[in-house]
Amino acid sequence: MTFMQRAVILVAALSPTYLIRFKIFGIPSTVFELCIIGLCVGTLFAARDKNIRREYFEKIRAIPKSLIALSVLFFIAGTLSVFVAPNLVSAVGIWRAYILEAMVVGFIAWLHIKSFVEFRALALALSIAAAIAAGYAIVQKFTGWGIPNPFWQAAATRRVTSFFGYPNGIALYLEIIIPFLIAGFLLAEKKLIRLWYVFVTIAALLAILFAESSGAFAALALTAGAALVVWKITRWWAVGAGIICAVVIILSPIRKPFQDEFLLQGFSGKLRTQMWSETLIMLKPRWIQGAGLTGYQERVAPYHVFKWAEIYLYPHNLVLTLWSELGMLGLISFGYIFGLLGFWMTRSLKSRDFEVRVWSGALLAMLGIIFIHGLVDIPYFRNDLAAFFWVCVALVLQIRYTSISTK
């Protein structure tokens, strides 16, 4: 691997360093942002070489025009939403992190990731980052160290947060890495590396369990179930297990808590449905432009019913958040990009190349997790999640490009 390929993989693994914040000449920044700037400088430096510059242009020309058009529309939507926002300064900061820098990381990843060697290296690097984050969460479960909220810290109601400051934060991070851990396991040639992937996957699942993120577990369980049904070898076993689980839930005492949690009949569910209702009312007169970046809390305040409950930063639903933050153009363009990626990966599952199928399955699983968890949370609007999404766009392109070139 080249220096820049290693740098891209390292920066992807270091995405949680957005949590390390500081100011440069009064301008807020993060360690992750400096890493991205370093990638840009390194790419420009490498482009001085005529052959590398030619490779860059070839990679750019290989991007499907449909994806280019949709990405440009998404970028335009994000930019326009800055001027719709009630607070221009805050909106620029969010635009810079979630739109500009995230898309730049994905673009640079596309320029430099050229083979499945880099895919495997990325999975290994992500496994190390996941092990650190999950390990700290597991320590928190037994000690309470570093949990910022007293209610989450109390032994009777403990929910771990790892480095992210809130329970769903660690779940959102680990759930999209788990498919890469499984892919790494399936493709690892050494037994020790396979054991490492098993260890990290178990640690990640424990961290999500200790965070008590039902949305993450539902996303993982449903995605895994869908994968097992699609795979012919396990199809009927999966269907049988699903029927047994359904019967057990219906006939056992866990039926009521299950309904409350997953059918939105409990306290949390009712709070979410009320939040969504308020969001739709707020968006009705602003259905084209939305509330603008960082504008949700201020715009929805006049429609807020439960005065005792805080107004969250986002409406805990990916579709409503995209609509509110980026307007209808942002929602539609993102939806089409998401669907296009899923379509390409579904087609790649039919490849004769085992590694193509493994990585296609991993990326399709990641999209499934984002979609399912996105029903009750926002697995995009965060520095690391946004950047990782666009890196995965680059990986999908590479699989499609590789699949086409090897036919």
C-alpha positions in Angstrom: 0.0 0.0 0.0 1.1 3.6 -0.7 1.5 6.2 2.0 -1.8 7.9 1.0 -3.7 4.7 1.1 -2.5 4.1 4.7 -3.3 7.7 5.5 -6.9 7.3 4.3 -7.4 4.1 6.3 -5.9 5.7 9.4 -8.1 8.8 9.2 -11.2 6.6 8.8 -10.3 4.7 11.9 -9.6 8.0 13.8 -13.0 9.5 13.0 -14.0 9.5 16.8 -11.2 12.1 17.3 -13.8 14.7 16.4 -14.5 14.6 20.1 -11.2 16.3 20.8 -12.0 19.9 20.2 -10.1 23.2 20.4 -9.8 26.5 18.7 -7.3 27.8 16.1 -7.3 31.6 16.0 -10.7 31.6 17.6 -12.1 29.1 15.0 -13.5 25.8 16.4 -11.8 22.7 15.1 -11.1 19.1 16.0 -8.3 16.6 15.6 -10.4 14.7 13.0 -10.7 17.9 11.0 -6.9 18.4 11.0 -6.6 14.8 9.8 -8.9 15.6 6.9 -6.9 18.7 6.1 -3.8 16.5 6.1 -5.4 14.1 3.6 -6.2 17.0 1.3 -2.6 18.3 1.5 -1.2 14.8 0.9 -3.5 14.3 -2.1 -2.5 17.6 -3.7 1.2 16.8 -3.0 0.9 13.4 -4.6 -0.8 15.0 -7.6 2.4 16.7 -8.5 3.4 13.4 -10.1 2.1 13.2 -13.6 1.2 9.5 -13.5 -0.6 9.8 -10.2 -2.5 12.8 -11.6 -3.5 10.7 -14.5 -4.8 8.0 -12.1 -6.8 10.6 -10.3 -8.5 11.7 -13.5 -9.2 8.2 -14.5 -10.9 7.5 -11.1 -12.9 10.7 -11.4 -14.1 9.7 -14.9 -15.1 6.3 -13.6 -17.7 7.8 -11.2 -21.2 7.2 -12.6 -22.8 10.4 -13.8 -26.0 9.6 -11.8 -24.0 9.6 -8.5 -22.1 12.8 -9.4 -25.4 14.6 -10.1 -27.0 13.3 -6.9 -24.0 14.2 -4.8 -23.9 17.7 -6.3 -27.6 18.2 -5.5 -26.9 17.0 -1.9 -24.1 19.5 -1.6 -26.2 22.3 -3.0 -29.0 21.4 -0.6 -26.6 21.6 2.3 -25.2 24.9 1.2 -28.6 26.5 0.7 -29.7 25.2 4.1 -27.0 27.4 5.7 -28.8 30.5 4.5 -32.2 29.1 5.6 -30.9 28.5 9.1 -31.7 31.0 12.0 -28.1 30.9 13.2 -25.6 31.4 10.3 -22.4 30.7 12.3 -23.7 27.4 13.8 -25.0 26.4 10.4 -21.7 27.0 8.7 -19.9 24.8 11.3 -22.4 21.9 10.8 -22.2 22.3 7.0 -18.4 22.2 7.1 -18.4 19.0 9.2 -21.4 17.0 7.9 -21.4 18.0 4.3 -18.1 19.5 3.0 -15.5 17.6 5.1 -17.5 14.3 5.0 -17.8 14.4 1.2 -14.2 15.4 0.8 -13.1 12.3 2.9 -15.2 10.1 0.7 -13.8 11.6 -2.5 -10.2 11.2 -1.3 -11.0 7.6 -0.3 -12.2 7.0 -3.8 -9.0 8.4 -5.3 -6.7 6.2 -3.2 -8.6 2.9 -2.4 -8.0 0.7 -5.4 -8.2 -2.9 -4.3 -9.5 -5.3 -1.6 -6.2 -5.1 0.1 -7.2 -1.7 1.4 -10.7 -3.0 2.3 -9.1 -5.6 4.6 -6.7 -3.1 6.1 -9.6 -0.7 6.7 -11.5 -3.5 8.5 -8.5 -4.2 10.7 -8.0 -0.6 11.5 -11.7 -0.2 12.4 -11.5 -3.3 14.6 -8.8 -1.6 16.7 -10.8 1.6 17.0 -13.9 -0.4 17.9 -12.0 -2.5 20.5 -10.9 0.7 22.2 -14.3 2.3 22.2 -16.1 -1.0 23.3 -13.5 -1.8 25.8 -13.9 1.5 27.6 -17.7 1.0 27.5 -17.4 -2.4 29.2 -15.2 -0.9 31.9 -17.8 1.8 32.4 -20.4 -0.9 33.0 -18.6 -2.2 36.0 -17.2 1.0 37.4 -19.3 3.9 36.2 -16.2 5.8 35.2 -16.6 8.7 32.8 -20.4 8.5 32.4 -21.5 12.1 32.4 -25.2 11.8 33.4 -25.8 10.8 37.1 -28.9 8.8 36.1 -26.9 6.7 33.6 -24.0 6.5 36.0 -26.1 5.0 38.9 -25.6 1.3 39.2 -29.3 0.5 39.1 -29.9 2.5 35.9 -26.5 2.4 34.3 -26.1 3.0 30.6 -22.6 3.2 29.2 -21.5 6.0 26.9 -17.8 5.2 26.1 -16.1 8.4 24.7 -19.3 9.7 23.1 -21.1 11.2 26.1 -24.5 9.5 25.5 -25.5 5.8 25.3 -26.8 5.8 21.7 -23.5 7.4 20.7 -21.4 4.3 21.2 -24.2 2.1 19.7 -24.4 4.3 16.5 -20.7 4.0 16.1 -20.2 0.3 16.7 -23.3 -1.0 14.8 -22.0 0.2 11.4 -18.5 -1.3 12.1 -19.8 -4.8 13.0 -20.5 -5.7 9.3 -16.8 -4.9 8.6 -15.7 -7.1 11.5 -17.7 -10.0 10.1 -16.3 -9.4 6.6 -12.8 -9.3 8.1 -13.4 -12.6 9.9 -14.7 -14.3 6.7 -11.7 -13.2 4.7 -8.9 -13.5 7.3 -6.3 -16.1 6.4 -4.7 -16.4 9.8 -6.5 -18.0 12.8 -5.2 -15.4 15.2 -6.7 -12.6 13.2 -10.0 -14.5 13.0 -10.0 -14.8 16.8 -9.3 -11.1 17.0 -12.4 -10.3 14.9 -14.5 -12.6 17.0 -13.3 -11.0 20.2 -14.0 -7.4 19.0 -17.4 -8.4 17.6 -18.4 -9.8 21.0 -17.0 -6.7 22.8 -19.0 -4.5 20.4 -22.2 -6.4 21.0 -21.7 -6.2 24.8 -21.1 -2.5 24.6 -24.3 -2.0 22.7 -26.1 -4.2 25.2 -24.7 -2.2 28.1 -25.7 1.0 26.4 -29.3 -0.4 26.3 -29.8 0.8 22.7 -32.8 -1.1 21.6 -32.7 0.7 18.2 -29.2 -0.6 17.5 -30.0 -4.1 18.6 -33.2 -4.1 16.5 -31.2 -2.9 13.5 -28.5 -5.6 13.9 -31.1 -8.4 14.6 -33.3 -7.5 11.6 -30.4 -7.0 9.3 -28.8 -10.3 10.4 -32.2 -12.1 10.0 -32.6 -10.7 6.5 -29.1 -11.9 5.6 -29.8 -15.4 6.9 -33.1 -15.5 5.0 -31.4 -14.4 1.7 -28.7 -17.0 2.1 -30.1 -20.3 0.9 -28.2 -22.5 3.3 -29.7 -20.8 6.4 -33.0 -19.6 4.9 -35.3 -22.1 6.5 -33.4 -22.2 9.8 -33.8 -18.4 10.0 -37.5 -18.6 9.2 -38.0 -21.2 11.8 -36.0 -19.3 14.4 -38.1 -16.2 13.6 -41.3 -18.0 14.1 -40.2 -19.5 17.4 -39.0 -16.1 18.6 -42.4 -14.5 17.6 -44.3 -17.2 19.5 -42.2 -16.9 22.6 -42.6 -13.1 22.6 -46.4 -13.3 22.2 -47.0 -16.0 24.8 -44.4 -14.9 27.4 -44.3 -12.0 30.0 -41.9 -10.1 27.8 -44.7 -9.3 25.4 -45.7 -6.1 27.2 -42.2 -4.6 27.4 -41.5 -5.7 23.9 -44.6 -3.9 22.6 -43.8 -0.8 24.7 -40.2 -0.6 23.3 -40.6 -1.7 19.7 -44.2 -0.7 18.9 -43.6 2.7 20.4 -46.3 2.2 23.1 -44.1 3.0 26.1 -42.9 6.4 27.5 -40.0 6.7 25.0 -42.1 5.7 22.1 -44.9 8.2 22.9 -42.3 10.9 23.3 -40.9 10.1 19.9 -44.3 10.0 18.1 -45.2 13.3 19.7 -41.8 14.7 18.5 -42.4 13.5 15.0 -45.9 15.0 15.0 -44.5 18.4 16.0 -41.8 18.1 13.3 -44.4 17.4 10.6 -46.5 20.4 11.8 -43.4 22.6 11.7 -42.4 21.4 8.3 -45.8 21.9 6.7 -45.3 25.6 5.8 -41.6 25.0 5.2 -41.8 21.7 3.3 -39.3 22.9 0.6 -36.6 24.7 2.5 -36.9 22.9 5.9 -35.8 24.5 9.1 -32.2 25.0 7.9 -29.0 23.5 9.4 -29.1 23.7 13.2 -32.6 25.3 12.9 -34.7 22.4 14.2 -34.9 23.4 17.9 -35.8 27.0 17.3 -38.3 26.3 14.5 -40.2 23.5 16.3 -40.3 25.3 19.7 -43.7 27.0 19.0 -45.2 23.6 18.3 -43.7 21.8 21.3 -46.5 20.2 23.4 -44.7 18.4 26.3 -43.2 21.5 28.0 -41.6 19.3 30.7 -39.5 17.5 28.0 -36.5 19.0 26.3 -36.5 19.8 22.6 -33.9 17.5 21.2 -31.3 18.6 18.7 -32.9 16.5 16.0 -36.3 14.7 15.7 -34.9 11.2 16.2 -35.8 10.0 12.7 -33.4 10.1 9.7 -36.0 11.1 7.1 -37.4 13.9 9.3 -33.9 15.1 10.2 -32.8 15.2 6.6 -35.9 17.1 5.6 -35.6 19.5 8.5 -31.9 20.2 8.2 -31.5 20.0 4.4 -34.9 20.6 3.0 -36.8 18.5 0.4 -33.8 18.6 -2.0 -31.4 17.2 0.6 -33.9 14.5 1.6 -34.6 13.4 -2.0 -30.9 13.5 -3.1 -29.8 11.5 -0.1 -32.6 9.0 -0.5 -31.6 8.4 -4.2 -27.9 8.0 -3.3 -28.9 5.6 -0.6 -31.1 3.6 -2.9 -28.5 3.6 -5.7 -25.8 2.2 -3.3 -28.2 -0.5 -2.2 -29.1 -1.4 -5.8 -25.5 -1.7 -6.8 -24.6 -3.9 -3.8 -27.6 -6.1 -4.3 -26.4 -6.8 -7.9 -22.8 -7.4 -6.7 -24.0 -10.1 -4.4 -24.4 -12.3 -7.5 -20.7 -12.0 -8.4 -18.7 -15.2 -8.8 -15.9 -13.6 -6.8 -16.2 -14.5 -3.1 -14.6 -11.4 -1.8 -16.8 -9.2 -3.9 -19.8 -11.0 -2.4 -18.5 -10.6 1.2 -17.8 -6.9 0.9 -21.1 -6.3 -1.0 -22.9 -8.1 1.8 -21.1 -6.0 4.5 -21.9 -2.7 2.8 -25.5 -3.8 2.2 -25.8 -4.8 5.8 -24.4 -1.4 6.9 -27.1 0.3 4.7 -29.7 -1.9 6.3 -28.6 -1.0 9.8 -28.6 2.7 8.9 -32.1 2.4 7.4 -33.6 0.5 10.3 -32.0 2.4 13.1 -32.7 5.6 11.2 -36.4 5.0 11.9 -35.8 6.0 15.6 -32.5 7.8 15.5 -30.1 9.7 13.3 -27.1 7.6 12.0 -25.7 10.4 9.9 -25.6 13.8 11.6 -22.4 13.4 13.4 -18.8 14.1 12.2 -17.7 10.5 12.3 -20.9 8.9 11.0 -21.2 11.4 8.1 -17.5 10.9 7.0 -17.8 7.1 7.3 -21.0 7.1 5.1 -19.1 8.8 2.3 -16.1 6.5 2.7 -18.6 3.7 2.3 -19.9 5.4 -0.9 -16.3 5.2 -2.2 -16.1 1.5 -1.2 -19.3 0.7 -3.0 -18.0 2.5 -6.1 -14.8 0.4 -5.9 -16.7 -2.8 -5.8 -18.9 -1.8 -8.7 -15.8 -0.6 -10.6 -13.9 -3.8 -9.8 -16.9 -6.0 -10.7 -17.3 -4.3 -14.0 -13.6 -4.5 -14.8 -13.3 -8.2 -14.1 -16.3 -9.4 -16.1 
